[in-house]
Amino acid sequence: MNHYADSQSTNTDTRSSIVLDPPQDGASPTEIIQGFLRAGAGAKDDYQVAREYLTEEFSNSWIPDERTLVYRDSTTLDISPDTAGNDVHHGDEYSVTVPVATSIDRRGIATSYAEVSPEELKFKVVQVNGQWRIAQAPQGTVMNHHDFIQVFATYTLYFYDPTYTYAVPDIRWFADRPTVVTSITKVLLEGAAPYLEGAVSSAIPAGTTLTRNSVPVEQTVAQVSLHGDGLDADISQLDIERINSQLTQTLSLLGGIDSVKLTFDDQEVKAGSLDNYVAPQVNPSVSGNIVALDGNQLVTRSEIFNDADQQKIVDVGLASPRDLAMDYTRKNFAFLDSSQQSLFWVSDQKVTHMFDGVGLTHPSFDQFQWLWSADSTGRLRAVSYVNSQEKKQVDVRSPWLEGYDVKSVRVSRDGARAAVVATLDGETYVWVSGIHRSSDHQPLELTSPVRLGTTLDTTDVSWTSDQSLIAADEVSGKSEIIYLSGEITSVERLDSLSLIASGAGNNQIIAQTKDGRIYTLVDRGWSRIDIPLHDVSYSG
């Protein structure tokens, strides 16, 4: 399974300048190769120092951003000759074995490995004016993790849910260099990461390219000129607005850019002229409304502390209901029975039994009016509640979950992704998968996922934003906020933790202990709140 990137603690900026040495006179082939690999961290000046280790011909054809291999800091690379002696005339060949922990491809997609993956790289060195230089080497760079976090940064590309209501983030990694604006624009035109293919839409027609190989920035305006068959005279103004939104939302995250000037084959097109156009929403929020249990009554509040407007929805009528959920309209609700074997749906003050299963996961509503829950065996089902008289139930294909013990399935607020927690042979996995849907938004399948880094044996997760989740381990009482970029923010331990819920951001995270006490997250610590409610949940 793929990761976004190695998990890494965050909270401080550890970037510092990297001092790189040019090749020294009389350096051996091994020293030249070592120096070149080290100089791969010199992205700021277009790898000027690294190119000094190459022959002029190879320097002109070397593509440093083709891929990057990252190895752990404690590793010493093994460089060994493949030919005996020093062949001055034809060159010597050397092998470098890199125990790869993370690889970044040319599209900025990161893949990390639970166990290092050794890769052998071939180098050929020749003498130029009496000095050894590299004449052949794999495209790309190699660096240790310390240098990687100095040189590379995460960037967010935006695609859209099928209705173009919400923006869906796609996290990429690129070296922080002057050409990064062009790099990001190019990969945006190529489309979403593999796990999002079929789950998101792009406003930019397939096959679109840059008119020229650069995206200049004048003052704070990115000059984007596009070329492609889908950009002909018949393109609608709505399509133009969406293309402009996608480029602007992506590029405006880079420092120094606040807008885009869009041209098709150098002919300016006018965006912003469509009345009532609303750009897809970035990081859709949820209200502070909660659903909870007050005894055996299902109740709502406009805010967790506001008991004055508490409203009774229904008497549940079951012993110890658990795992409440509320949809985004705050008119539909769901819960499980105490044994996690039955799912119930609540609307119009009526409780309806939906289906049974073994170890059902916490119900999750999506923006397309589907209610989700999975068996611990991996069977994933969704129920449509659009028509209250006839609820449609479907099995959502997820063949990659076969054999896993599923603990949690939570649909993101954009409706295009699902976070999944599962275990296999004692190892815990936290994944994010894209959701394939039919034209009427029925969920069909979860795509092959990416794995998120976490330090916990996670039992449940809840989305805190479009790029982060709160992960909890109910056994240890530990929790942490995990980001799609691989960053992790630790949270104070809470003994007897039994439930986690989140609303809009890190200031709306609720926890419950096994004795029914409710806590809210303040900074990174838990603060108890005295309310008579339990099993609190936000929309989603």
C-alpha positions as CSV (number, residue, x, y, z in Angstrom):
1,M,0.0,0.0,0.0
2,N,1.1,3.5,-0.7
3,H,1.6,6.2,1.9
4,Y,1.4,10.0,1.4
5,A,4.8,10.2,3.0
6,D,6.7,9.2,6.1
7,S,5.0,10.2,9.3
8,Q,6.8,13.1,10.9
9,S,6.1,15.3,13.9
10,T,5.5,18.9,13.2
11,N,5.0,22.2,15.1
12,T,8.4,23.9,14.3
13,D,10.1,24.9,11.1
14,T,13.4,23.0,11.1
15,R,14.5,24.2,7.7
16,S,18.1,25.5,7.4
17,S,20.5,26.2,4.7
18,I,22.5,23.2,3.3
19,V,26.1,23.8,2.5
20,L,27.3,21.9,-0.6
21,D,30.8,21.4,-1.7
22,P,31.8,21.4,-5.4
23,P,34.1,18.6,-6.7
24,Q,37.7,18.7,-5.4
25,D,40.7,18.3,-7.7
26,G,42.0,14.7,-7.6
27,A,38.8,13.3,-6.2
28,S,38.3,9.6,-6.7
29,P,35.3,8.2,-8.6
30,T,33.8,7.1,-5.3
31,E,34.2,10.7,-3.9
32,I,32.7,12.2,-7.0
33,I,29.6,9.9,-6.8
34,Q,29.3,10.7,-3.1
35,G,29.6,14.4,-3.7
36,F,27.0,14.3,-6.5
37,L,24.5,12.5,-4.4
38,R,25.0,15.0,-1.5
39,A,24.7,17.9,-4.0
40,G,21.2,16.6,-5.0
41,A,19.9,18.6,-2.0
42,G,20.9,21.9,-3.9
43,A,17.6,22.6,-5.5
44,K,17.5,26.4,-4.9
45,D,20.1,27.2,-7.6
46,D,18.8,24.6,-10.1
47,Y,21.3,22.0,-8.8
48,Q,24.3,24.1,-10.0
49,V,26.7,22.3,-7.6
50,A,25.4,18.9,-8.5
51,R,25.9,19.6,-12.2
52,E,29.6,20.3,-11.6
53,Y,30.0,16.6,-10.9
54,L,28.7,15.7,-14.3
55,T,30.1,15.8,-17.8
56,E,28.8,18.7,-19.9
57,E,26.8,16.4,-22.1
58,F,25.2,14.5,-19.2
59,S,24.5,17.8,-17.3
60,N,22.4,19.0,-20.2
61,S,20.3,15.8,-20.2
62,W,20.1,15.2,-16.4
63,I,16.5,15.7,-15.0
64,P,16.8,16.1,-11.3
65,D,13.0,16.2,-10.6
66,E,12.3,13.0,-12.5
67,R,12.2,11.3,-9.0
68,T,13.7,11.5,-5.6
69,L,14.8,8.5,-3.5
70,V,14.9,9.2,0.3
71,Y,16.8,7.0,2.7
72,R,16.9,7.1,6.5
73,D,19.4,9.4,8.2
74,S,21.3,6.6,10.0
75,T,22.2,4.9,6.6
76,T,25.5,5.0,4.9
77,L,25.2,4.3,1.2
78,D,27.3,1.4,-0.3
79,I,29.2,2.5,-3.4
80,S,31.1,-0.3,-5.2
81,P,32.9,-0.6,-8.5
82,D,31.5,-2.9,-11.2
83,T,34.7,-2.9,-13.3
84,A,38.2,-3.5,-12.1
85,G,40.9,-0.8,-12.3
86,N,40.6,2.7,-13.7
87,D,39.6,2.6,-17.3
88,V,40.6,6.2,-18.2
89,H,39.5,5.9,-21.8
90,H,36.1,4.2,-21.5
91,G,35.2,5.0,-18.0
92,D,34.4,3.0,-14.9
93,E,31.0,1.7,-13.7
94,Y,29.9,1.8,-10.1
95,S,26.8,0.6,-8.3
96,V,25.1,2.4,-5.4
97,T,22.6,0.5,-3.3
98,V,20.0,2.8,-1.8
99,P,17.7,1.4,0.9
100,V,14.7,3.5,-0.1
101,A,12.3,4.6,2.6
102,T,10.3,7.1,0.5
103,S,10.2,7.8,-3.2
104,I,8.8,10.9,-4.9
105,D,7.9,10.6,-8.6
106,R,8.0,13.4,-11.1
107,R,4.3,14.2,-10.3
108,G,5.2,14.8,-6.7
109,I,3.4,11.7,-5.5
110,A,5.1,10.2,-2.4
111,T,5.3,6.5,-1.7
112,S,6.7,5.4,1.6
113,Y,7.5,1.8,2.6
114,A,7.0,0.1,6.0
115,E,10.2,-1.8,5.3
116,V,13.0,-0.2,3.2
117,S,13.1,-1.2,-0.4
118,P,16.7,-1.6,-1.7
119,E,17.4,-0.2,-5.2
120,E,20.6,-0.5,-7.1
121,L,21.7,2.6,-9.1
122,K,24.3,2.4,-11.9
123,F,26.9,5.2,-12.4
124,K,29.5,5.6,-15.1
125,V,32.5,7.9,-14.5
126,V,35.0,9.2,-17.0
127,Q,38.0,11.5,-16.9
128,V,37.6,15.1,-18.2
129,N,40.8,17.1,-18.3
130,G,42.3,14.7,-15.8
131,Q,39.3,14.9,-13.3
132,W,36.7,12.2,-12.8
133,R,33.1,13.2,-13.8
134,I,29.8,11.3,-14.0
135,A,28.8,10.5,-17.6
136,Q,25.8,8.3,-16.9
137,A,23.5,8.0,-13.9
138,P,19.8,7.5,-13.2
139,Q,17.6,10.5,-13.6
140,G,16.6,12.2,-10.3
141,T,18.2,12.7,-6.9
142,V,19.0,10.7,-3.8
143,M,19.0,12.2,-0.3
144,N,18.7,11.4,3.3
145,H,15.5,12.2,5.3
146,H,17.1,15.2,7.0
147,D,18.0,16.9,3.7
148,F,14.6,15.9,2.2
149,I,12.7,17.8,4.8
150,Q,14.9,20.8,4.2
151,V,14.6,20.8,0.4
152,F,11.0,19.5,-0.2
153,A,7.7,21.0,0.8
154,T,4.1,19.8,0.4
155,Y,1.8,21.6,-2.0
156,T,-1.9,21.2,-2.5
157,L,-3.5,20.6,-5.8
158,Y,-7.3,21.0,-6.0
159,F,-9.8,18.8,-7.9
160,Y,-13.5,18.7,-7.5
161,D,-16.3,16.5,-6.3
162,P,-18.6,15.4,-9.1
163,T,-21.0,18.2,-8.5
164,Y,-18.3,20.9,-8.5
165,T,-19.6,21.9,-5.0
166,Y,-16.4,21.1,-3.1
167,A,-12.7,21.3,-3.7
168,V,-10.8,18.0,-3.0
169,P,-7.2,18.4,-2.0
170,D,-4.4,16.3,-3.6
171,I,-1.2,16.5,-1.6
172,R,2.1,16.5,-3.6
173,W,5.8,17.0,-2.7
174,F,8.2,19.2,-4.7
175,A,11.6,20.7,-4.2
176,D,11.2,24.3,-3.1
177,R,12.8,25.9,-6.2
178,P,12.0,28.9,-8.5
179,T,10.4,26.6,-11.0
180,V,7.9,25.1,-8.6
181,V,5.0,27.1,-10.0
182,T,5.5,25.6,-13.4
183,S,5.9,22.1,-11.9
184,I,2.6,22.3,-10.0
185,T,0.7,23.7,-12.9
186,K,2.0,20.9,-15.2
187,V,0.9,18.1,-12.8
188,L,-2.4,19.8,-12.2
189,L,-3.1,19.5,-15.9
190,E,-2.1,15.8,-15.9
191,G,-4.9,15.0,-13.4
192,A,-5.4,13.6,-9.9
193,A,-3.3,11.1,-8.0
194,P,-4.1,7.4,-8.8
195,Y,-6.2,6.9,-5.6
196,L,-8.4,9.8,-6.6
197,E,-8.9,8.9,-10.3
198,G,-12.6,8.4,-11.0
199,A,-13.5,9.9,-7.6
200,V,-12.9,13.5,-8.5
201,S,-13.3,15.8,-11.5
202,S,-11.0,18.3,-13.1
203,A,-12.3,21.4,-14.7
204,I,-9.4,21.3,-17.1
205,P,-10.1,19.1,-20.2
206,A,-8.0,16.0,-20.6
207,G,-5.0,16.5,-22.9
208,T,-4.5,20.2,-22.0
209,T,-0.9,21.4,-21.8
210,L,1.0,24.6,-21.2
211,T,1.4,26.7,-24.4
212,R,5.0,27.1,-23.4
213,N,7.2,25.4,-20.8
214,S,6.8,28.0,-18.0
215,V,4.3,29.8,-15.8
216,P,5.8,33.3,-15.2
217,V,4.6,35.4,-12.2
218,E,4.2,39.1,-12.7
219,Q,3.8,40.9,-9.4
220,T,1.3,38.6,-7.8
221,V,-0.4,37.3,-11.0
222,A,0.4,33.8,-12.4
223,Q,0.4,34.0,-16.2
224,V,-1.1,30.6,-17.3
225,S,-1.4,30.0,-21.1
226,L,-3.1,26.7,-22.0
227,H,-3.4,24.7,-25.2
228,G,-5.7,21.8,-26.0
229,D,-8.5,20.5,-28.1
230,G,-11.0,21.0,-25.3
231,L,-10.4,24.8,-25.2
232,D,-12.0,25.6,-28.5
233,A,-14.5,28.4,-29.2
234,D,-17.4,26.2,-28.0
235,I,-16.2,26.1,-24.4
236,S,-18.8,27.5,-22.1
237,Q,-18.3,30.4,-19.7
238,L,-19.1,28.0,-16.8
239,D,-16.2,25.8,-17.9
240,I,-13.9,28.9,-18.1
241,E,-14.9,29.9,-14.6
242,R,-14.2,26.5,-13.2
243,I,-10.8,26.2,-14.9
244,N,-9.9,29.6,-13.5
245,S,-11.1,28.6,-10.0
246,Q,-9.0,25.4,-10.1
247,L,-5.9,27.1,-11.1
248,T,-6.4,30.0,-8.7
249,Q,-7.2,27.8,-5.7
250,T,-4.1,25.7,-6.4
251,L,-1.6,28.4,-7.2
252,S,-2.7,31.0,-4.7
253,L,-1.4,28.7,-1.9
254,L,2.1,29.5,-3.1
255,G,3.6,32.6,-1.6
256,G,3.4,35.7,-3.8
257,I,0.5,34.6,-6.0
258,D,-3.1,35.8,-5.4
259,S,-4.6,35.5,-8.9
260,V,-4.3,34.0,-12.3
261,K,-4.3,35.5,-15.8
262,L,-5.7,32.8,-18.0
263,T,-5.1,32.6,-21.8
264,F,-5.9,29.9,-24.3
265,D,-3.1,29.8,-26.9
266,D,-2.1,33.3,-25.8
267,Q,-5.6,34.6,-26.3
268,E,-6.9,36.1,-23.1
269,V,-10.2,34.6,-21.8
270,K,-12.3,36.5,-19.4
271,A,-13.2,34.9,-16.1
272,G,-15.4,36.4,-13.5
273,S,-18.1,37.4,-15.9
274,L,-20.7,34.7,-15.1
275,D,-23.5,35.9,-12.9
276,N,-24.2,33.9,-9.8
277,Y,-21.1,31.7,-10.3
278,V,-19.9,30.2,-7.0
279,A,-16.5,28.6,-6.9
280,P,-16.2,25.1,-5.4
281,Q,-15.7,25.5,-1.6
282,V,-12.3,24.7,-0.2
283,N,-12.3,22.8,3.2
284,P,-16.1,22.6,3.7
285,S,-17.0,23.3,7.3
286,V,-19.7,21.9,9.5
287,S,-21.9,23.8,11.9
288,G,-21.4,23.6,15.7
289,N,-24.7,21.7,16.0
290,I,-24.4,18.4,17.9
291,V,-26.5,15.3,18.3
292,A,-26.3,13.4,21.6
293,L,-28.1,11.2,24.0
294,D,-29.7,12.6,27.1
295,G,-30.6,9.4,28.9
296,N,-32.3,7.4,26.1
297,Q,-33.5,10.5,24.3
298,L,-31.9,11.5,21.1
299,V,-31.4,15.3,21.3
300,T,-29.8,18.1,19.4
301,R,-28.2,21.4,20.3
302,S,-27.1,24.3,18.2
303,E,-23.8,24.3,20.2
304,I,-22.6,21.8,22.8
305,F,-22.9,24.2,25.8
306,N,-26.3,25.7,24.7
307,D,-28.8,23.7,26.7
308,A,-31.5,26.4,26.2
309,D,-32.3,25.2,22.7
310,Q,-31.9,21.5,23.3
311,Q,-34.5,19.7,21.2
312,K,-35.7,16.1,21.6
313,I,-35.7,14.1,18.4
314,V,-37.0,10.8,19.6
315,D,-37.0,8.3,22.4
316,V,-34.5,5.7,21.2
317,G,-36.2,2.8,23.0
318,L,-33.0,0.6,23.0
319,A,-30.7,-0.3,25.9
320,S,-27.5,1.6,25.6
321,P,-27.5,2.9,22.0
322,R,-24.1,4.1,20.8
323,D,-22.2,5.7,17.9
324,L,-24.6,8.5,16.9
325,A,-24.4,10.3,13.6
326,M,-26.2,13.3,12.1
327,D,-26.4,14.3,8.4
328,Y,-25.5,17.8,7.1
329,T,-29.2,18.9,7.0
330,R,-29.5,17.9,10.6
331,K,-32.8,16.2,9.8
332,N,-31.5,12.6,9.6
333,F,-29.8,10.6,12.3
334,A,-28.4,7.2,12.9
335,F,-27.0,5.0,15.7
336,L,-25.9,1.4,16.5
337,D,-27.2,-0.9,19.2
338,S,-25.0,-1.6,22.2
339,S,-23.6,-4.8,20.5
340,Q,-22.8,-3.1,17.2
341,Q,-24.9,-5.6,15.4
342,S,-27.8,-3.4,14.2
343,L,-27.9,0.0,12.4
344,F,-30.9,2.3,12.9
345,W,-32.0,5.3,11.0
346,V,-34.0,8.2,12.5
347,S,-36.1,10.7,10.6
348,D,-39.5,12.4,11.2
349,Q,-39.3,11.2,14.8
350,K,-39.3,7.6,13.6
351,V,-36.7,4.9,14.3
352,T,-36.2,2.4,11.4
353,H,-34.0,-0.7,11.5
354,M,-31.7,-0.6,8.5
355,F,-29.5,-3.7,8.5
356,D,-27.5,-6.1,10.8
357,G,-23.8,-7.0,10.8
358,V,-20.9,-8.0,13.0
359,G,-18.9,-5.3,14.7
360,L,-20.5,-2.5,12.6
361,T,-18.5,0.7,12.4
362,H,-19.7,4.1,13.5
363,P,-22.3,5.3,11.0
364,S,-21.1,8.1,8.6
365,F,-23.3,10.4,6.5
366,D,-22.1,11.9,3.2
367,Q,-23.1,15.0,1.3
368,F,-25.0,12.9,-1.3
369,Q,-27.5,11.6,1.3
370,W,-26.0,8.2,1.8
371,L,-25.4,6.5,5.2
372,W,-22.4,4.3,5.5
373,S,-21.3,1.5,7.8
374,A,-19.0,-1.5,7.5
375,D,-18.9,-4.9,9.1
376,S,-15.7,-5.8,10.9
377,T,-15.3,-8.5,8.1
378,G,-14.9,-5.8,5.5
379,R,-18.4,-5.7,4.0
380,L,-19.2,-2.1,3.3
381,R,-22.8,-1.0,2.9
382,A,-24.5,2.3,2.2
383,V,-28.1,3.3,2.4
384,S,-29.7,6.1,0.5
385,Y,-32.1,8.2,2.6
386,V,-33.2,10.6,-0.2
387,N,-36.6,8.9,-0.4
388,S,-37.8,8.3,3.2
389,Q,-40.4,5.8,1.9
390,E,-37.9,3.6,0.0
391,K,-34.4,3.4,1.3
392,K,-32.0,1.9,-1.2
393,Q,-29.2,-0.3,0.2
394,V,-26.0,-1.1,-1.8
395,D,-22.8,-3.0,-1.2
396,V,-19.8,-0.8,-1.9
397,R,-17.0,-2.7,-3.5
398,S,-13.7,-2.7,-1.6
399,P,-11.8,-5.8,-2.6
400,W,-8.6,-4.6,-1.1
401,L,-10.2,-4.8,2.4
402,E,-10.6,-8.6,2.1
403,G,-9.2,-10.3,5.2
404,Y,-8.9,-7.2,7.3
405,D,-10.7,-6.4,10.5
406,V,-12.4,-3.1,9.8
407,K,-12.6,-0.7,12.7
408,S,-13.8,2.6,11.2
409,V,-15.1,4.1,7.9
410,R,-15.6,7.9,7.8
411,V,-16.6,9.8,4.6
412,S,-15.0,13.2,4.1
413,R,-17.1,16.3,3.9
414,D,-16.6,16.6,0.2
415,G,-18.0,13.2,-0.3
416,A,-15.1,12.1,-2.6
417,R,-13.0,10.2,-0.1
418,A,-13.3,7.8,2.8
419,A,-10.9,7.3,5.7
420,V,-10.7,3.6,6.7
421,V,-9.1,2.0,9.8
422,A,-8.4,-1.7,9.7
423,T,-6.1,-4.3,11.2
424,L,-4.3,-7.4,9.9
425,D,-2.0,-9.8,11.8
426,G,-1.6,-7.3,14.6
427,E,-0.7,-4.3,12.4
428,T,-3.0,-1.2,12.2
429,Y,-3.6,0.6,8.9
430,V,-5.2,4.1,8.4
431,W,-6.0,4.7,4.8
432,V,-7.7,7.3,2.6
433,S,-9.5,6.0,-0.5
434,G,-11.4,7.7,-3.3
435,I,-15.1,6.9,-3.8
436,H,-16.3,5.9,-7.2
437,R,-19.9,6.9,-7.7
438,S,-22.5,6.5,-10.5
439,S,-24.0,9.4,-12.3
440,D,-26.7,9.7,-9.7
441,H,-24.0,9.7,-6.9
442,Q,-24.6,6.1,-5.7
443,P,-21.4,4.8,-4.2
444,L,-19.9,2.0,-6.2
445,E,-16.4,1.3,-5.1
446,L,-13.5,2.4,-2.9
447,T,-10.3,2.9,-4.9
448,S,-7.0,1.4,-3.9
449,P,-6.0,3.7,-1.1
450,V,-3.0,5.6,0.2
451,R,-1.8,4.8,3.7
452,L,-1.4,7.6,6.3
453,G,1.3,7.6,8.9
454,T,0.3,7.3,12.5
455,T,2.2,6.3,15.7
456,L,-0.9,4.6,17.2
457,D,-2.8,1.3,17.1
458,T,-5.7,3.4,15.8
459,T,-9.3,2.2,16.5
460,D,-11.2,5.2,15.1
461,V,-10.7,8.4,13.1
462,S,-12.8,11.5,12.4
463,W,-12.2,14.2,9.8
464,T,-11.2,17.6,11.4
465,S,-10.7,19.3,8.0
466,D,-10.2,18.4,4.3
467,Q,-6.6,17.5,5.0
468,S,-6.5,16.2,8.6
469,L,-8.1,13.6,10.9
470,I,-8.1,13.0,14.6
471,A,-7.0,9.4,15.3
472,A,-7.7,7.6,18.5
473,D,-6.6,4.4,20.2
474,E,-9.2,3.5,22.7
475,V,-7.0,0.8,24.3
476,S,-4.2,3.1,25.3
477,G,-6.2,6.4,25.5
478,K,-3.8,8.0,23.1
479,S,-4.8,10.2,20.2
480,E,-3.2,12.4,17.6
481,I,-4.0,14.7,14.7
482,I,-2.7,13.2,11.4
483,Y,-2.3,15.2,8.2
484,L,-2.4,14.0,4.6
485,S,1.1,15.5,4.3
486,G,2.4,12.9,6.8
487,E,2.7,15.4,9.7
488,I,1.4,14.4,13.1
489,T,0.4,16.5,16.1
490,S,0.4,14.6,19.4
491,V,-2.5,15.0,21.9
492,E,-2.6,14.5,25.6
493,R,-3.5,10.9,26.7
494,L,-7.0,10.4,28.1
495,D,-7.5,7.2,30.1
496,S,-10.6,5.1,29.4
497,L,-11.1,6.8,26.1
498,S,-14.2,5.4,24.4
499,L,-15.3,7.9,21.7
500,I,-14.0,10.6,19.5
501,A,-15.9,13.2,17.4
502,S,-14.9,16.3,15.5
503,G,-16.6,19.3,13.9
504,A,-14.9,22.3,12.2
505,G,-11.2,22.2,12.9
506,N,-9.1,21.3,16.0
507,N,-11.2,23.5,18.3
508,Q,-14.3,21.3,17.8
509,I,-12.9,17.9,19.0
510,I,-14.9,16.0,21.6
511,A,-13.9,12.8,23.5
512,Q,-15.8,10.6,25.9
513,T,-14.5,8.2,28.5
514,K,-16.1,4.9,29.4
515,D,-17.8,6.4,32.5
516,G,-19.6,8.8,30.1
517,R,-17.6,12.0,30.9
518,I,-17.2,14.4,28.1
519,Y,-14.0,16.3,27.3
520,T,-13.1,19.0,24.7
521,L,-9.7,19.5,23.2
522,V,-8.0,22.7,24.2
523,D,-4.7,23.2,22.4
524,R,-3.3,19.6,22.9
525,G,-4.9,18.8,26.2
526,W,-8.3,17.5,27.3
527,S,-10.6,19.7,29.4
528,R,-13.6,18.2,31.0
529,I,-17.0,19.8,30.4
530,D,-19.9,19.3,32.7
531,I,-23.0,18.5,30.6
532,P,-25.7,15.8,31.1
533,L,-25.2,14.4,27.6
534,H,-23.2,11.5,26.2
535,D,-22.3,10.0,22.8
536,V,-21.9,13.5,21.3
537,S,-21.4,13.8,17.6
538,Y,-21.2,16.5,14.9
539,S,-22.6,16.2,11.3
540,G,-21.0,13.7,9.1
